[in-house]
């Protein structure tokens, strides 16, 4: 990977992470729920969504690319299994283990 795209990607992640943390602290200092309905405020919902989008963007790029090349199908399938497990609300540790095990079994059987 050349230097300029790497620095741009790194700067984007740093700025995005900082903004999410700063805004999260600011929103956290306010009430996290609406006092009348006891439901999360709109700002809290948007912060939760923004965090998920940032994490998914990082996961998608690491899932598909290995350095400058496209990753093999074993990695993509293994990561997809972990993502599907997360969607159905399996605990995070189990999601990671399922993804790693799927990738390892596929590579064991020759799917690079």
NUTORMAR-534209 format. One line per field, with one value per residue (C-alpha): x, y, z; residue in three letters; chain; residue number from 1. Coordinates in steps of 0.05 Angstrom, whole numbers, plus 5000, padded with zeros to 4 digits. Example, Ala and Ser with C-alpha at 12.3 -4.5 7.8 and 13.67 -1.06 7.14 Angstrom:
x <- 5246|5273
y <- 4910|4979
z <- 5156|5143
aa <- Ala|Ser
ch <- A|A
i <- 1|2
END
This chain:
x <- 5000|5028|5038|4985|4923|4947|4954|4886|4852|4888|4868|4796|4794|4828|4781|4719|4738|4754|4688|4648|4682|4675|4602|4588|4616|4575|4512|4527|4531|4460|4403|4408|4333|4272|4243|4171|4175|4239|4262|4331|4336|4344|4416|4432|4401|4442|4507|4493|4482|4544|4587|4560|4573|4645|4658|4624|4666|4731|4706|4686|4753|4793|4746|4754|4826|4892|4944|4933|4903|4833|4827|4813|4743|4758|4768|4707|4662|4690|4679|4609|4592|4615|4574|4512|4522|4526|4463|4425|4453|4502|4553|4614|4664|4623|4617|4693|4703|4652|4685|4755|4733|4697|4757|4804|4761|4755|4830|4841|4800|4840|4796|4848
y <- 5000|5068|5121|5172|5126|5095|5163|5185|5122|5128|5201|5184|5130|5175|5233|5189|5155|5220|5252|5191|5192|5267|5268|5206|5241|5303|5263|5219|5280|5297|5251|5186|5175|5217|5228|5224|5159|5128|5114|5132|5202|5214|5236|5171|5129|5166|5156|5082|5078|5118|5072|5011|5042|5058|4988|4956|4998|4975|4903|4904|4930|4880|4824|4836|4859|4828|4881|4904|4839|4811|4762|4690|4660|4626|4693|4724|4665|4660|4733|4729|4673|4716|4775|4732|4706|4777|4796|4740|4767|4712|4735|4770|4717|4662|4704|4711|4636|4616|4661|4636|4563|4569|4601|4549|4490|4518|4528|4458|4431|4471|4532|4587
z <- 5000|4982|5035|5015|5014|5080|5113|5087|5112|5179|5186|5170|5223|5274|5261|5259|5324|5359|5336|5360|5427|5436|5416|5457|5519|5505|5494|5554|5598|5577|5596|5558|5559|5549|5619|5595|5556|5584|5512|5486|5457|5382|5392|5430|5374|5321|5361|5367|5292|5275|5318|5283|5214|5232|5259|5198|5150|5183|5185|5111|5088|5129|5107|5033|5026|5048|5037|4965|4942|4949|5006|4993|4997|5064|5099|5066|5084|5154|5167|5137|5186|5244|5219|5211|5281|5307|5270|5305|5371|5389|5441|5411|5434|5401|5337|5333|5347|5295|5242|5258|5260|5194|5161|5191|5168|5098|5094|5121|5063|5013|5002|5001
aa <- Unk|Unk|Unk|Unk|Unk|Unk|Unk|Unk|Unk|Unk|Unk|Unk|Unk|Unk|Unk|Unk|Unk|Unk|Unk|Unk|Unk|Unk|Unk|Unk|Unk|Unk|Unk|Unk|Unk|Unk|Unk|Unk|Unk|Unk|Unk|Unk|Unk|Unk|Unk|Unk|Unk|Unk|Unk|Unk|Unk|Unk|Unk|Unk|Unk|Unk|Unk|Unk|Unk|Unk|Unk|Unk|Unk|Unk|Unk|Unk|Unk|Unk|Unk|Unk|Unk|Unk|Unk|Unk|Unk|Unk|Unk|Unk|Unk|Unk|Unk|Unk|Unk|Unk|Unk|Unk|Unk|Unk|Unk|Unk|Unk|Unk|Unk|Unk|Unk|Unk|Unk|Unk|Unk|Unk|Unk|Unk|Unk|Unk|Unk|Unk|Unk|Unk|Unk|Unk|Unk|Unk|Unk|Unk|Unk|Unk|Unk|Unk
ch <- A|A|A|A|A|A|A|A|A|A|A|A|A|A|A|A|A|A|A|A|A|A|A|A|A|A|A|A|A|A|A|A|A|A|A|A|A|A|A|A|A|A|A|A|A|A|A|A|A|A|A|A|A|A|A|A|A|A|A|A|A|A|A|A|A|A|A|A|A|A|A|A|A|A|A|A|A|A|A|A|A|A|A|A|A|A|A|A|A|A|A|A|A|A|A|A|A|A|A|A|A|A|A|A|A|A|A|A|A|A|A|A
i <- 1|2|3|4|5|6|7|8|9|10|11|12|13|14|15|16|17|18|19|20|21|22|23|24|25|26|27|28|29|30|31|32|33|34|35|36|37|38|39|40|41|42|43|44|45|46|47|48|49|50|51|52|53|54|55|56|57|58|59|60|61|62|63|64|65|66|67|68|69|70|71|72|73|74|75|76|77|78|79|80|81|82|83|84|85|86|87|88|89|90|91|92|93|94|95|96|97|98|99|100|101|102|103|104|105|106|107|108|109|110|111|112
END
